[in-house]
């Protein structure tokens, strides 16, 4: 059966076979962080580890096999990685036509001119977490005007339960004055007392098609499900590219308590259309 005929049929079964593109490929280059937020499961403070430079090169090689729209560099706090500037340069050179996004708390950027300049040179968007846990209000206030003056898209994200109202207002004013985006949410990365989700269909975040690659190469198709018992496959698998788009019908164990779980009603994550069809 030809691809053209499949499209003409336009049935739900055919729609699940339509070509898929990763919305986001996220690389967690370190589990080190200069903060120890209670609600974070992604960082290990000063006890964390950095992704080796050669592993990062391999990640870029593997991602070159995939269609994707955005490349996120994250952590931990990515700017504390000893090779942050070099990793950022390599990602920019390898994927100059993709949207490159840095996730940071901006503390290092406010204190290290070299790393701020590297961020300006290699990233299109900067996502900044700012709340009472991070204690980074002054640093964010120092960095946002510089990033915006350079034309970078800036999004400041605050967890409502962890942000004093006066600081929330300060961040909102800062973003309005500089043309940045201020978003708030109720998302913590661990169970903070909410009732268990009733798990039905796959979360609609699966359908957005995200990929997270951990420091050691473990892979997840959800940003919130970073737990060793939930890893679906590895960067080192020979069929890595095929597994990224393979159908998925199971919830992650973390889904039960995830604040972002939204039932899509879909029983399975669609597979990518095979080139042979």
C-alpha positions in Angstrom: 0.0 0.0 0.0 1.4 3.4 -0.9 1.7 6.4 1.4 -0.6 8.3 -0.8 -3.4 5.7 -0.5 -3.0 5.6 3.3 -3.4 9.3 3.5 -6.5 9.2 1.3 -8.1 6.6 3.6 -7.9 9.1 6.5 -9.1 6.6 9.1 -8.0 6.7 12.8 -5.8 3.6 12.2 -4.1 5.5 9.3 -3.7 8.6 11.4 -1.8 6.7 14.1 0.7 5.8 11.3 1.4 9.3 10.2 4.9 10.5 10.4 5.9 11.8 13.8 8.5 14.4 14.8 9.9 15.0 18.2 8.7 18.3 19.6 11.6 18.4 22.0 14.8 16.5 22.6 16.1 17.3 26.1 19.7 16.4 27.2 20.4 16.4 30.9 24.1 17.2 30.9 24.5 17.1 34.6 22.8 16.2 37.9 25.0 18.8 39.7 23.2 21.9 40.9 24.0 25.1 42.9 20.7 24.7 44.8 19.0 21.8 46.6 15.2 22.4 46.0 13.0 20.1 48.0 10.7 19.4 45.2 13.3 18.5 42.5 14.1 15.0 41.5 16.5 16.0 38.7 19.5 17.3 40.7 21.8 16.0 43.4 23.5 19.2 44.5 27.3 19.1 44.7 27.2 15.3 44.7 25.9 15.1 41.1 27.8 14.0 38.0 28.5 15.6 34.7 27.9 14.0 31.3 31.3 13.3 29.7 32.1 15.4 26.6 32.4 12.2 24.4 29.0 11.0 25.6 27.5 14.4 24.6 29.0 14.0 21.2 27.4 10.6 20.9 24.1 12.0 21.9 24.3 14.6 19.1 25.2 11.8 16.6 22.2 9.8 17.7 19.8 12.8 17.6 21.0 13.5 14.1 19.1 10.4 13.1 15.8 11.8 14.3 13.4 14.6 13.2 13.0 17.0 16.0 12.1 20.7 16.5 13.8 21.9 19.7 16.9 20.9 21.5 16.8 21.6 25.3 20.0 21.6 27.4 19.1 21.0 31.0 20.2 19.5 34.3 20.6 19.8 37.3 21.9 23.2 36.6 23.6 23.0 33.2 25.8 26.0 33.6 27.7 24.4 36.4 29.0 21.7 34.0 32.7 22.3 33.6 32.3 22.0 29.8 29.1 24.0 29.5 30.5 26.5 27.0 32.0 23.8 24.8 28.9 21.6 24.9 26.7 24.6 23.9 29.0 25.3 21.0 28.9 21.8 19.8 25.1 21.7 19.9 24.9 25.0 18.0 27.3 23.8 15.3 25.5 20.5 14.9 22.0 21.8 14.9 22.1 25.4 13.7 18.6 25.2 12.2 16.9 23.8 15.4 15.5 25.9 18.3 18.1 25.6 21.1 16.8 26.1 24.6 18.6 26.5 27.9 16.9 25.5 31.2 18.6 27.3 34.1 18.2 29.0 37.4 20.3 31.9 36.1 22.5 32.1 39.2 25.7 31.2 37.4 24.8 33.4 34.5 24.5 36.4 36.8 28.0 35.7 38.3 30.0 34.5 35.4 30.3 36.7 32.3 32.0 34.0 30.2 29.1 31.6 30.7 26.5 34.3 30.1 28.2 35.2 26.8 28.2 31.5 25.8 24.5 31.4 26.5 23.9 34.4 24.4 26.0 33.0 21.6 24.4 29.5 21.4 20.8 29.6 22.6 17.6 31.0 21.2 15.5 30.6 24.3 16.3 30.7 28.0 13.9 29.1 30.5 14.5 30.2 34.1 13.0 28.7 37.2 12.6 31.2 40.0 10.9 30.8 43.4 11.7 30.8 47.1 13.4 27.4 46.8 15.9 28.7 44.2 16.4 32.0 46.1 17.5 33.6 42.8 15.3 36.7 42.5 18.3 39.1 42.3 20.2 37.0 39.8 17.1 36.7 37.6 16.6 40.4 37.8 20.2 40.9 36.7 20.1 38.5 33.8 16.7 38.9 32.2 17.4 42.5 30.8 20.6 41.3 29.2 19.1 38.3 27.6 16.1 40.3 26.2 18.4 43.1 25.0 20.1 40.4 22.9 16.8 39.3 21.4 16.6 36.0 23.3 13.2 34.6 24.2 13.0 34.4 28.0 10.4 32.5 30.0 10.5 32.7 33.8 8.6 29.9 35.5 7.4 30.1 39.2 5.8 27.3 41.3 3.0 29.0 43.1 3.2 27.1 46.3 6.9 27.9 46.5 6.8 31.6 45.7 6.1 34.5 48.1 3.4 36.8 46.6 5.7 39.8 46.8 8.4 38.0 44.7 5.7 36.8 42.3 4.7 40.3 41.7 8.3 41.4 41.3 8.9 38.7 38.7 5.8 39.6 36.8 6.8 43.3 36.7 10.4 42.3 35.6 9.0 40.3 32.7 6.5 42.9 31.6 9.2 45.6 31.6 11.6 43.5 29.5 9.3 41.7 27.2 9.9 38.3 28.9 7.2 35.7 29.6 6.2 34.9 33.2 4.4 31.6 33.8 3.2 30.1 37.0 2.1 26.5 37.8 1.4 24.1 40.6 3.8 21.5 39.5 6.2 19.9 41.9 8.3 17.0 40.8 7.4 14.8 43.8 4.3 13.8 45.7 3.2 16.8 47.7 -0.1 15.4 49.0 -2.3 15.5 45.9 -4.7 12.5 45.4 -3.6 9.8 43.1 -4.5 10.2 39.4 -7.0 7.9 37.9 -4.9 6.5 35.0 -6.9 6.0 31.8 -5.5 6.8 28.4 -1.9 7.9 27.9 -1.1 11.4 29.0 -1.4 13.9 26.2 2.2 14.9 26.8 3.1 11.6 25.3 1.3 12.6 22.2 3.4 15.8 22.0 6.4 13.5 21.7 9.2 14.6 24.0 12.4 12.7 24.6 14.6 13.1 27.6 18.1 11.7 27.7 19.7 11.3 31.1 23.4 11.8 31.9 24.1 8.0 31.6 22.1 7.6 28.4 18.8 6.3 29.9 15.8 7.6 27.8 12.3 8.6 28.7 9.4 9.9 26.6 8.3 12.2 29.4 10.2 15.0 31.1 8.8 14.1 34.6 9.4 10.4 34.6 13.1 10.3 35.5 13.4 7.1 37.6 15.6 4.2 36.8 12.8 1.7 36.9 10.9 3.7 34.3 13.6 4.0 31.7 12.3 2.6 28.4 15.5 2.3 26.4 19.0 3.6 26.2 21.0 5.9 24.0 23.4 3.0 23.5 20.8 0.7 22.0 21.6 -0.2 18.4 17.9 0.4 17.5 17.7 3.7 19.5 16.1 5.7 16.6 13.4 3.0 16.1 12.6 2.9 19.9 12.1 6.6 20.1 9.0 6.3 17.9 7.9 2.8 18.9 4.3 2.5 20.2 3.8 2.8 23.9 0.8 1.5 25.9 2.0 1.7 29.5 2.0 4.5 32.0 5.1 5.4 33.8 5.0 4.6 37.5 5.4 8.3 38.2 2.2 9.1 36.3 0.1 8.2 39.3 1.3 11.3 41.2 2.2 13.6 38.3 0.6 17.0 38.4 0.8 17.3 34.7 -1.0 14.1 33.8 -3.9 14.7 31.5 -5.8 11.8 30.1 -5.7 12.0 26.3 -8.1 9.1 25.8 -5.6 7.5 23.6 -4.8 3.9 24.4 -1.4 3.8 22.7 1.3 6.3 21.7 1.2 6.3 17.8 4.1 4.9 15.9 5.9 6.7 13.2 4.9 5.9 9.6 7.3 3.3 8.2 9.2 4.4 5.1 8.3 1.1 3.6 4.6 1.9 3.5 
